[in-house]
Amino acid sequence: MKKILNTTILFLVVITGSLVSTSCSNFSPEKTFDIAVLNSNLLSRFGGKEISNKLESEALVYDESQKKMIPSSYQDAFKYNISNLEIQLKKINDITEDDDNKEMLQASKNLFSYVIAKQKEGYLPIAKMKDEKASPEEIQKAIADFDASTQTEADVRFTKLMNAGKAYAEKHHIDAKFGI
């Protein structure tokens, strides 16, 4: 009797452990969609318009010790925004990939990785120009050059993610609006 009880307890512990470990990394289709597709809204303004708007605003970063946004250099403000995108990419990478979500997750990772790399290569030098008081004409030329070299590829990747996301949403009956 004691052996059966111990075996039963051990079995329940193993089952509970398995459920906990798989539930930590497997998300519902809705949650997977939210992380992989809806978070791409953070990238919808990628490029010159986003750069220009940020350079017209006060440069701010979040200060954890003060629990508020504080003034900073434009380079630090852009680095702060990039670090937030890297956090989102990590959330996407943490989702267990399977046959059902693979295309959508790969498209999302591809888009986020591209945008993060291009922001590091392009946004940061432009922010440095602003911090160093470059002329508005020089900054606008750098922004135009950045758009010319990145916008088409970013649009292709964004479209691929939206197509994969739409198919995934339809398959899982997720109420999502596309193209609005």
N, C-alpha and C positions, 0 to 999 in steps of 0.2 A: 504494500500500500504506500509506504514511504517512498519507494523507488518510483512508483507511478506519479506521485505528487511532485517529486523533484523533476522528473522528466517533463511533466506538464508545465511546471513553472519555467524550466529552461526553454521549452518550446515557445511559451508566451513571451519571454524576454527576447528571444531571437526574432520572433515575428514583429514585436513592437519595435525593436531596433531597426529592422528592415524597413518597416513603414516610415519611421521617423527619418531615416537616412534618405530614402527615395523621395519623400515628400519635401525635403529641403531643396532638392535640385530639380524636381519635376513640377512645372507650373501648369495650371489649367490653360486651355487654348486662349482664353480671354487675356490672362496675365501674360502669356507668351507674346500675344499680339500687341498688347500695350507696351511692353518693353522693347520689342523689336521694331514695331512700326510707328506707334503713336509717339514714341520718344524722338523719332526722326523729325518731328515738328521743330525741334531745337535747331535743326539744320536748314530749315526752309528759307532762311534769309541769307544763306551762305554767299559770300562774295562782297562785291563793292558796296552794295546798299548797307549791308550789316557793318562793314568797316566804317563807312562814312558816318552812319548813325552813332556808332560807339565813339568815334573821334569827336563828334559834336557834343557829346555828353561828358559829364565829369567822370574821370577814371576812378573806379571804386573796386575794392576787394573786401571780402568778408574777414573780419578779425574775430577769431574764435574766442579770444580772451575777453573782448568787449561785447561779443554777441551782436555785432552790427557791422554794416558796411562802412568803410572808412576810405578817405581819399588815398590815391596811389598814383604811380606812374601809369601811362597807357600800356607799357610793356607788361607790367605786373597785372593789370586788369585783364589783358588778353590772355596771359598765362593762367589766370584764375578761371576764365571761361573755358579754356582748353582743358584744364584739369577736371572741370565738371563734365565735359564731353567724354573724357577718359573714364570717369566713373560710370557713365551710361554704357560705354563700350564694355566695361568689365561686367556689368549686369547682363548684357547680351551674351558675352562669352560664358557666363555662369549657367546659362540655360542648357540643359542636356539636349543635344541635337539628335533627332531621329528622322526617319523617312518622311514623316508628316510635316515637320517644321524646317527641315534642312534648307530648302531653297530660300525661304524667307529669312532665316537666321544668317545664312551666308551673305545674302544681299544686304542685310542690315549691317553686319560686321564690315563688309566691303565699303559701304557708304561711310560709316563712322570712321573707319581707319583712314580712308582717303581724305575726308574733311579735316580730321585732326592733323594729319601730316601736312596738308596744304596750309592750314592755319599756322602751324609752326614755321613753315617755310615762307609764308607770305604775310600773314597778319602781324607777326612779331617784328619783322623789319620795318613795316609801315608804321607800327606803333612807336618804334624807336625813332623814326623820322619825326613823328609828332612830338615826342618827348624832347628831341633835340632842336625843335623849332624850325624844321624844314619849311620851305614855302608851300602855300596851299597848292600851287601848280605842280610842284614836285610830288606831293602826296597824291594828288588826283591822277597824275600820270602813273604812279606806282600802283594805284588801285585799278586803273584801266588795264594796265599790263597784267595784273593778277587775274582779273576777270577773263581777259582774253586767253590766258593759259590754263584756266581751271574750269570755267563755267560749263562748257560742253560736257566734259567728263563727269562733273558733279551731277548734271542733269540726267545723264545716261544712268548713272548709279541710282539716283533717286527714283527715276521711272521704273527701273528694274525692281526696286524694293516695293514700290506702290503696286506693281502688277502681282508680285508674289504675295504681298499682304492682302490684296483684294481677293485672290484665289483662296488663300487660307481663311479669310473672314467668311467668305461664302460657304466654304466646306464646313466650317464650324458654327454657322449661323450667328456670327458676331455682327451686331448692328454697328456698322461703320460707314461713314460717308467719305467718298473719294472724289477728288477733283473740285472741291469747293473752295 
